[in-house]
Amino acid sequence: MISHTLANAIGFCGTACIIFAYAYTTKLDRPNPFIQHGVNLLGAALLTVSLLVNMNPASFVLEFFWAAIAIWGLVKALRNRSNAK
C-alpha cells in the first residue's frame, strides 16, 4: 500500500494532466486527439490511484467515466487514422 502523501502527489499529477489536456484542447484549432485523450486517460488513471487510497466514491465514479470517454476518443482517433490511409 502506498502512503497518503504519495497518493496525494499522484493525484495532483493526474489533476495536472487533465488541466493540461483541457488547456491544450482549448488553445489549438485542431488538437492531436492522441495527445488530448491520452493525457486525459493518464490523468484519470493517476487520480484513480489516489482515490484508491483516499476514497471518495463520487470522484471515483467521475474518473471511471472520464477514463471511458478518453478511451472512446482514442478508439475513434485510431479508426479515423485507419480510414484516412
N, C-alpha and C positions, 0 to 999 in steps of 0.2 A: 504494500500500500504506500502511496506517496503522501507526503506531508501536506497540510493545508496551505502552507506557504508556497510550495511548488505548484500545487493545484491552482492557486490563485494566479501565479505567474503564467502558467499555461493558459488559463482563461483570459488573461489580459492580452496574450499573444493572439488568441483567437479573436478577441474583440478588435485588435488592430488589423487583422486580416480582413474582417468583414467591413470595417470602416474604409480600408484601402480599396477594396473591391467596389464599394459604393462610390467613392470619390473617382476612381478610375473610370467607371461606367458613366458618371455624370460629366466628366471632363472631356471625354472623347466623343466624336460623332459616330465612329464605328469601332467600338472596343472589341478586342480579341475575346471571343466567348470562352476560349480555353483558359485564359487568364482570369476573366471575370468569374466564371463558375468554379474553376479550380481553386482559386483563392477563397471563394465563399465556402466551398466544401471543406477546405483545410480549416478555416475559421470555425465552422460548425463542429468539426471533429475535435478541435482543441478545446472549445467551450464545453463539449460533452464530457471530455476527460475531467475538466474542472468540476462539472456538475455531478459526476460520479462520486467525488469526494465531498463536495459541498452541495448536497442535493436540494434542488428547487424544482419540484415537479412541473410547474408551468413553463419554466425556462427549458427544461429537458424536452418537453413536447415541442416547444418552438424550435429547438435545434434539430430535432428529428425532421420536421417539415422543411427547415432551412436546407438541411443536407439533401433531402429528397428533391427539392426544387433545383438545387445545384447539380445533382446527378442527372436529372431530366434535361437540364440545359446543356450539360456535357454530351449526353447521348444525341440530342438534337444537333449540336455542333458537329459531332462526328458524322452523323447522317448527311448533313449539308455538305461537309467536306468530301464525303464519298460520292455524292451526287454531282459535285462540281467537276470531278475528274473525267 
